[in-house]
Structure formats: C-alpha cells, structure tokens
Amino acid sequence: MATVLETSVGDLPVPANDFGDGYRPSADEPFMSLRQQEYFRAKLNAWKDAICREAAGTLTQLQSDTLREADLADRATSETDWGIELRTRDRQRKLIAKIDAALRRIDEGEYGYCEVTGEPIPLGRLEARPTATMTVEAQERHERAERSSREE
C-alpha cells in the first residue's frame, strides 16, 4: 500500500492511500461500503502512524540536543524554535484523539454520517478531512451559533 501526502488540515498533512489498485471511494458505490470503510480506516491509521513517527523524532531530538548556545540571542532563538515545535506536537496530540474517535466511529458504523443531521458527509469532504463529524452546512451552522454565543 503506497502512502502519499496529498492534502493537509491546517499545516498537518493528510496521507492519501490506495490499495495498489488506485481505488478511491466513489459516489457510484454504496455509501460507507466495507471497501470505503477499510479505505478510510487505512487512511486514518497511516496519518496517525506518520504523526507518531514525527513525534518520536522530536522527542529523540529533544533528549539529545541540549541548549548549549553561549550567545543569548542564539539561545533565545533555539528556545523559541523548540516552543513552536512543542506547540505543534500538542496540536498533533489533539489530532490523534480525533483520529482515534474517527476509527471508533468506523467500528461502530457511524463514520461518514453527520452527527447533527444524520446525513452522509460527502466523500470529498471525508477525503480532505477524514476526521470530519459534520457536513459543511451543519459545521457552518455550528460555527455561526458559536460565534453568536461568544458575542452575547
């Protein structure tokens, strides 16, 4: 199975996957068929594995690299870089929780359906954002409601 970084969510790349036969879910087949479920399961697992490998590399580098810069400006730059790296890892930790939730939804037969309306989430949206839990319309309504409640 080939893994290619195809798209991204924020600045986090989402791996694309195929089963060696170029399979891509299509609207011409039953929604969330076993093949589609396995496709998205493999995509989510590949994404999670890539994040974990990257995090392990950061941890190794953190443990081996100590801040040895004598110059205060160089040390401040290094500390800023590490701060950014650690914030990125924290965002990725939260993303792993969303990936795990999506995998659970696949297991429970709920993946691909909007948690608000129960309608199928379009395959294009799931390709771009495999952790999506709402259709675009439901997400927009949710964000408008959030925004209006914050303004009150």
C-alpha positions, -999 to 999 in steps of 0.1 A, spaced: 0 0 0 15 33 -11 12 64 11 15 98 -4 10 131 14 -19 146 -7 -37 173 13 -35 189 47 -57 200 75 -42 233 88 -5 226 85 -8 189 92 -6 167 61 -32 140 55 -18 109 39 -35 96 8 -37 59 4 -46 34 -22 -48 -3 -22 -23 -8 -50 -52 -7 -75 -58 30 -74 -91 27 -55 -108 58 -45 -142 59 -29 -169 69 -54 -205 82 -53 -213 53 -77 -210 27 -49 -230 22 -18 -221 49 8 -197 36 35 -195 1 20 -169 -22 36 -144 -12 10 -149 25 18 -147 18 55 -114 0 50 -101 28 28 -108 54 54 -95 32 82 -62 27 64 -60 65 56 -66 74 93 -41 48 106 -15 59 81 -20 95 92 -18 85 129 14 65 123 30 94 104 22 118 133 36 93 159 68 88 139 73 126 137 66 130 174 91 102 183 117 121 162 110 153 181 113 135 214 147 119 204 160 153 193 148 170 225 166 144 246 198 145 226 200 183 219 206 205 249 207 242 246 245 249 245 245 282 227 267 306 246 252 336 228 220 348 244 204 356 211 212 321 197 198 305 228 166 326 227 162 316 190 166 279 199 141 281 228 116 298 205 121 271 179 115 244 205 85 262 218 69 262 183 79 226 179 62 216 212 30 235 204 29 217 170 32 184 188 4 194 212 -18 201 182 -9 168 168 -17 151 201 -52 165 199 -54 154 163 -46 119 173 -76 119 196 -98 130 167 -83 102 145 -90 77 173 -126 89 176 -130 86 138 -116 50 139 -142 42 167 -170 57 146 -159 33 118 -160 4 142 -195 15 154 -208 20 119 -213 57 124 -184 70 103 -193 92 74 -226 104 88 -232 139 102 -235 138 140 -261 166 138 -283 157 109 -275 120 103 -270 128 66 -240 113 47 -209 135 47 -198 139 11 -168 117 2 -148 147 -10 -151 162 25 -140 130 41 -111 127 17 -99 162 26 -108 160 63 -111 123 74 -119 133 109 -150 153 99 -181 147 120 -205 171 103 -215 181 68 -202 215 57 -237 230 62 -240 216 98 -205 228 106 -213 263 93 -244 265 114 -224 252 144 -197 279 139 -223 307 134 -241 296 167 -207 295 185 -198 330 172 -232 345 182 -230 330 217 -195 344 221 -207 379 210 -235 379 236 
